[in-house]
């Protein structure tokens, strides 16, 4: 799918999809509906993404990665989300785990894991969910831990080589964060992900049975107060979802436009020869586009704010970090609404025949609905409202 907004020049000539991102998008779109129906693990498509060089977008150049700014990374995620929300989520969480190592790791850990990602390259899985305290991390007395229990919503773990993990330390009542190889003895990745949408994100559960974590694999202990820079990891995560929503809205709009221009007939009392000349359709597409481009604009604004904050590293202050969090919440609210509204309006625009199951146009709404439940929208609107009324900035939390 050729899109003038698609970032170019990211894939090497050896890629099986002709060496550019536009060709990768076309290949993903060609099978998106079928893969959505089947669910399961998108091994071939993940291989294409790896061969396109996208796994190292967030790896700094000093470790052999592309060192792309966050704005460019999110543009790539957004572009993939237009055709395949699940694969966009996987790439976004790949970049999130790389960022986790970058902000939490010490110099030796950053060199080991970031260079390993660039050299292999590794796919990363995610078993970080501090609200899920079923995974117990028991200190072993030598700086390491033993992990026992289970984690849910572990996106990207199946088929990954490494994973980040959080475990509940009963001695402190707080989580610890670590890196472990996905194939380490005692780790079992379950194929139990069966949602209504985002069906190929491999977000099932992972069990840990007496899994050893060495001291040098521990990235962060929550009793150590994080710096404002380290807390940007949360905002990286939230902007992954924001741009996923934007891409879904844009993808739904594009599919509606394509179907409308090729297949939709004018209503019998419209008085026009082509459906595209129907004033109600023109109005509908105008409203859909306004929602999509508004969400894209705020997502871009938030990514630019993140890039500025990210560049300051340890010099980043708490107030500036809070302004980035505000921008992220504003963008996510609009993107959340745009994804749901545009993916539903697609059917109003395209009519009864667009509900034909093989088209799978409902995947846009289902994908959006699954991820817009990640955290309550109401609390983001509350934070924006507080700032609008009193200038109170958002506090640092697991979601802001």
C-alpha positions in Angstrom: 0.0 0.0 0.0 1.7 3.2 -1.1 1.1 6.0 1.3 3.0 9.3 1.0 3.1 9.5 4.8 5.0 6.2 5.1 8.6 6.7 6.4 10.9 5.3 3.7 14.3 3.8 3.5 14.2 1.7 6.6 14.5 -1.8 5.1 17.6 -3.4 3.6 17.7 -4.7 0.1 17.7 -8.3 1.4 14.1 -8.0 2.8 11.7 -10.6 1.2 9.2 -7.7 0.7 11.3 -5.8 -1.8 13.4 -3.9 0.7 11.1 -1.0 1.7 8.4 -0.3 4.2 5.7 0.3 1.6 6.2 -3.2 0.3 6.1 -4.6 3.9 2.8 -2.8 4.4 1.4 -4.2 1.2 2.4 -7.8 2.2 0.8 -7.4 5.7 -2.4 -5.9 4.3 -2.8 -8.7 1.8 -3.2 -11.3 4.5 -4.5 -9.2 7.4 -8.1 -10.3 7.1 -7.3 -14.0 6.9 -4.8 -13.9 9.7 -7.3 -12.0 11.9 -9.8 -14.8 11.4 -7.2 -17.5 12.2 -5.4 -15.8 15.1 -2.3 -17.6 16.4 1.3 -16.7 15.9 2.4 -14.5 12.9 5.8 -16.1 12.6 6.3 -15.3 8.9 5.2 -11.7 9.3 7.4 -11.2 12.3 10.3 -12.5 10.3 9.6 -10.0 7.6 9.6 -7.2 10.2 12.9 -8.4 11.5 14.5 -8.6 8.0 13.2 -5.1 7.3 15.5 -3.9 10.1 12.7 -2.6 12.3 13.6 -4.4 15.5 16.5 -2.0 16.1 14.6 1.2 15.6 14.9 2.2 19.2 18.4 0.8 19.8 21.0 3.6 20.1 23.5 3.9 17.2 26.4 3.3 19.7 25.1 -0.3 20.1 24.6 -0.9 16.4 20.9 0.2 16.2 19.2 2.8 14.1 18.8 5.2 17.0 15.6 6.6 15.4 13.8 9.5 17.2 10.6 8.6 18.9 8.6 10.6 16.3 9.9 8.4 13.5 9.4 5.2 15.5 5.8 6.1 16.1 5.3 7.0 12.5 6.4 3.5 11.6 4.1 2.0 14.2 1.2 4.1 12.9 1.9 3.1 9.3 1.8 -0.6 10.2 -1.3 -0.1 12.3 -3.2 1.2 9.3 -3.0 -2.3 7.8 -2.4 -4.6 10.8 -3.0 -3.5 14.4 -1.6 -6.6 15.9 1.8 -6.5 14.2 2.0 -2.7 14.9 1.4 -3.6 18.6 4.2 -6.2 18.5 6.7 -3.8 17.0 5.7 -1.0 19.4 6.2 -3.3 22.4 9.6 -4.4 20.9 10.6 -0.7 21.0 9.2 -0.4 24.5 11.3 -3.3 25.9 14.4 -1.8 24.3 13.5 1.5 26.0 13.1 -0.3 29.3 16.6 -1.6 29.1 17.8 1.8 28.0 16.3 3.7 31.0 16.6 1.1 33.7 19.8 -0.7 32.9 23.3 0.2 34.0 26.1 0.7 31.5 27.0 -3.0 31.4 23.4 -4.1 30.9 22.8 -1.6 28.2 25.9 -2.8 26.3 24.9 -6.4 26.7 21.3 -6.3 25.9 21.1 -3.4 23.4 24.1 -4.7 21.4 22.6 -8.2 21.5 19.4 -6.9 20.1 21.2 -5.2 17.2 23.5 -8.2 16.5 21.0 -11.1 16.7 18.5 -9.4 16.2 16.3 -10.3 19.1 12.5 -10.1 19.4 11.6 -9.0 22.9 8.6 -10.2 24.9 6.9 -8.3 27.7 6.0 -9.8 31.1 5.9 -6.4 32.9 2.6 -5.7 34.6 3.2 -4.5 38.1 -0.6 -4.6 38.9 -0.4 -8.4 38.4 1.3 -9.5 41.6 0.9 -13.3 41.0 4.5 -13.6 40.0 6.6 -13.7 43.2 10.2 -12.7 43.2 12.1 -14.2 46.2 15.5 -12.7 46.9 18.3 -15.3 46.8 20.8 -13.4 49.0 23.3 -12.7 46.2 21.5 -9.9 44.5 19.4 -12.2 42.4 15.9 -13.6 42.6 13.8 -16.8 42.1 10.6 -16.3 40.1 7.5 -18.4 40.8 4.0 -17.8 39.6 2.3 -16.4 36.5 1.9 -13.2 34.5 -0.9 -12.3 32.1 -1.1 -10.0 29.1 2.5 -10.9 28.1 2.5 -9.4 24.6 5.1 -10.7 22.2 6.4 -13.5 24.4 5.8 -16.3 21.9 8.6 -16.5 19.4 10.7 -14.0 21.4 14.3 -14.6 22.4 14.4 -12.2 25.4 11.8 -10.8 27.8 11.5 -8.1 30.4 9.7 -9.2 33.5 8.4 -7.7 36.7 7.9 -9.8 39.9 6.4 -8.9 43.2 9.0 -8.9 46.0 7.1 -9.8 49.3 10.0 -8.5 51.4 9.5 -4.9 50.1 6.0 -5.1 48.8 7.2 -3.6 45.5 8.1 -5.0 42.1 11.5 -5.8 40.7 12.3 -5.6 37.0 14.6 -7.9 35.2 15.7 -9.4 31.8 15.6 -13.2 31.2 15.9 -15.3 28.1 12.5 -16.6 27.0 13.8 -20.1 26.8 15.2 -20.3 30.3 14.4 -23.4 32.2 11.2 -23.1 34.2 9.5 -20.6 31.8 6.4 -21.7 29.9 4.7 -19.5 27.4 1.0 -20.4 27.1 -1.0 -20.1 23.9 -4.1 -18.9 25.7 -4.7 -15.5 24.0 -8.2 -15.5 22.5 -9.7 -12.0 22.4 -12.2 -10.4 20.0 -9.4 -8.3 18.4 -5.6 -7.9 18.3 -5.6 -11.6 17.8 -1.9 -12.0 16.8 -0.2 -10.1 19.5 0.7 -13.3 21.4 -0.5 -11.6 24.6 -1.2 -14.8 26.6 0.1 -15.8 30.0 3.6 -17.0 31.0 4.3 -19.3 33.9 7.5 -19.3 35.9 8.6 -22.3 38.0 11.7 -21.7 40.1 13.2 -19.5 37.4 16.6 -18.1 38.4 17.4 -14.4 37.8 21.1 -13.5 38.3 22.0 -10.2 40.0 23.3 -8.8 36.7 19.9 -9.5 35.1 18.0 -7.3 37.5 17.4 -3.9 35.9 15.6 -2.0 38.6 14.2 -2.4 42.1 11.2 -0.2 42.9 12.5 0.8 46.3 15.0 2.8 44.4 13.4 6.1 43.4 13.4 6.5 39.6 14.6 9.6 37.9 12.2 11.7 35.8 14.1 10.3 32.8 13.5 6.7 33.8 9.8 7.4 34.2 9.6 8.3 30.5 9.3 4.6 30.0 5.6 4.8 30.9 5.0 7.6 28.4 6.8 5.6 25.7 4.3 2.8 26.4 1.3 5.1 26.3 2.4 6.6 23.0 2.7 3.1 21.5 -1.0 2.6 22.2 -1.8 6.2 21.1 -0.2 5.7 17.7 -1.8 2.3 17.4 -5.2 4.0 17.7 -4.3 6.7 15.2 -3.2 4.0 12.7 -6.4 2.0 13.2 -8.5 5.2 12.6 -6.5 6.0 9.4 -6.6 2.4 8.2 -10.4 2.2 8.7 -10.8 5.5 6.8 -8.7 4.3 3.9 -10.5 1.0 3.7 -13.8 2.8 3.7 -12.6 5.2 0.9 -11.4 2.3 -1.2 -14.6 0.3 -0.8 -16.8 3.3 -1.4 -15.1 4.3 -4.6 -15.2 0.8 -6.0 -18.4 -0.9 -4.8 -20.9 1.4 -3.1 -23.9 2.5 -5.2 -25.8 5.7 -4.5 -29.0 5.5 -2.5 -32.0 5.4 -4.7 -33.4 8.7 -3.6 -30.1 10.6 -3.5 -30.4 12.0 -7.0 -26.8 11.5 -7.8 -25.1 9.0 -10.2 -22.1 8.1 -7.9 -22.1 7.4 -4.2 -19.1 9.6 -3.9 -21.3 12.6 -4.9 -23.8 12.0 -2.2 -23.7 15.0 0.1 -24.3 12.9 3.2 -21.4 10.6 2.3 -19.2 13.6 1.7 -20.2 14.9 5.1 -19.5 11.5 6.7 -16.1 11.2 5.2 -15.3 14.7 6.2 -16.1 14.0 9.8 -14.1 10.7 9.8 -11.1 12.5 8.4 -11.3 15.3 10.9 -11.2 12.8 13.7 -8.2 10.9 12.2 -6.1 13.9 11.4 -6.8 15.6 14.7 -5.7 12.5 16.5 -2.6 12.3 14.3 -1.7 15.9 15.0 -1.8 15.5 18.8 0.1 12.2 18.6 2.8 14.0 16.6 2.9 16.8 19.1 3.2 14.4 22.0 6.0 12.5 20.3 7.9 15.7 19.6 7.6 16.6 23.3 8.9 13.1 24.3 11.8 13.4 21.9 12.8 16.8 23.5 12.5 15.3 27.0 14.4 12.1 26.0 17.3 14.1 24.7 17.9 15.7 28.1 18.5 12.4 29.8 19.5 12.8 33.5 19.0 16.5 33.2 15.3 16.1 32.6 13.2 17.8 35.4 10.0 16.6 37.0 7.9 19.5 35.7 8.9 19.1 32.1 8.3 15.4 32.4 4.8 16.2 33.7 4.1 18.4 30.7 5.0 15.5 28.4 2.6 13.3 30.3 -0.2 15.9 29.8 0.5 16.0 26.0 0.4 12.2 25.9 -2.9 12.0 27.7 -4.4 14.7 25.4 -3.2 12.7 22.4 -4.4 9.4 23.7 -7.9 10.6 24.5 -8.4 11.9 21.0 -6.8 8.8 19.4 -8.9 6.5 21.6 -12.1 8.2 20.4 -11.0 8.4 16.8 -10.2 4.7 16.5 -13.6 3.7 17.8 -15.6 6.3 16.0 -14.0 6.0 12.6 -13.9 2.2 12.6 -17.7 2.2 13.4 -18.5 4.9 10.8 -16.9 2.7 8.2 -20.0 0.6 8.1 -22.4 3.6 7.9 -20.4 4.7 4.9 -20.1 1.4 3.1 -23.5 -0.1 3.8 -24.8 -3.7 4.3 -22.5 -5.4 1.9 -19.4 -4.2 3.8 -20.4 -6.6 6.7 -19.5 -9.6 4.5 -17.3 -11.6 6.9 -14.4 -12.3 4.5 -13.8 -8.6 4.3 -13.2 -8.5 8.0 -13.8 -4.7 8.2 -14.9 -5.2 11.7 -11.3 -6.0 12.7 -10.5 -2.3 12.9 -13.2 -1.7 15.6 -12.4 -5.0 17.4 -8.7 -4.2 17.5 -9.4 -0.7 18.8 -11.9 -2.0 21.4 -9.4 -4.4 22.8 -6.7 -1.9 23.4 -8.8 1.1 24.3 -9.7 -0.8 27.5 -6.0 -0.8 28.5 -6.6 1.9 31.1 -9.7 4.0 31.9 -10.2 7.0 29.6 -12.1 8.9 32.4 -9.0 9.4 34.5 -7.1 10.9 31.6 -9.9 13.3 30.9 -9.8 14.1 34.7 -6.1 14.9 34.4 -6.6 17.2 31.4 -9.6 18.9 33.2 -7.5 19.5 36.3 -4.8 21.2 34.2 -7.4 23.2 32.3 -9.0 24.5 35.5 -6.2 24.9 38.0 -2.9 24.2 36.1 -2.3 21.0 38.1 0.0 18.7 36.1 -0.4 14.9 36.1 1.4 12.9 38.8 3.7 10.0 37.9 1.9 6.7 37.9 1.9 3.4 36.1 -0.1 5.0 33.4 0.8 8.7 33.3 
